[in-house]
Amino acid sequence: MKFKKCGKILLVIICAVFIFVKNSGAETDQKPELRIDVGVWIQDYKWTEYADNGNKLLEEAGNLYGVTCDIESTKNIIGWRSGIDFFIGQVDYDGQTWTEMPIKTDVLYVGTKIYADVVPGYRLNSGLWLKSFAGLGGEFWLRDLDDTKTSNGDPVKGAREWWGCVYGRLGLGVEYPVTEEIGVFAEAGVKLPIYARNEANFFVSGNPSAHLEPELDFSGFGNIGLRWKQWGARVSYDALRFDRSDAVSSGMFDLYQPKSKSDVYSVEVFWTKSL
């Protein structure tokens, strides 16, 4: 499968770069400078699912709220970075039942996002820092749909889904110190699909749960921002894309995860500290 092949190739590249970093570090006693960013953010979140014929099945939209921590080595030539986010929020669901009756409800999201990158880069005499990155990332979240009713008053049970996906990360970035106290930065990258899974419980009689494996597809992300003294702000875009999963039997039903996608726009404010 092409997705698994991408993952294997990326792992080989990352292992080779880590070996190079280790060998390079053995030749010098200089310790790399570390930079820590701790921030809070708000997201404009949208989740959409599509039928096989391309028609929209449902859309969820609303705000998620989170905290984040990123640690980065600012060493020239070869550095590294890693980070973790925690988020929570409730969004509006506008979709339909299995019998195509329109419904609306609320959806609770709780989850985390992690990543780790190797960061080859080069800093010019002007202070311009050109860098690339290659690494691994993962996102894991609960998607919990409330019980609701149709327009006729018929009750509809909710659903609870535990999602997880792992992907490779490749991209380019740049930083530039405008003054001694102000710097600007930007980066863009692509997520390389490795694996995704959805553990779903629909609370329907005769159908306790389903283990679904939608195929993670390529998707993009990027951000732009500035630093001022010990503070900073950034605006980000992040996406996930999933192809339709194979159908699985669960009780009296054959279930599958439809083609799905998320598009997320974020505004973050963070405190930064160099060590």
Buried (B, 14 or more C-beta within 10 A) or exposed (E): EEBEEBBEEBEEBBEEBEEEBEEEBEEEEEEBEBBBBEBEBBBBBBBBBBEEEEEEBBBBBBEBBBBBBBBBBBBBEBBBBBBBBEBBBBBEBEBBEEEEBEBEBBBBBBBEBBBBBBBBBEBEEEEEBBBBBBBBBBBBBBBBBBEBEBEEEEEBEBBBBBBBBBBBBBBBBBBBBEEEEEBEBBBBBBBBBBBBBBEBBBEBEEBEBBEBBBBBBBBEBBBBBBBEEEEBBBBBBBBBBBBBBEEBEBBEBEBBBBBBBBBBEBBBEBEBEEE
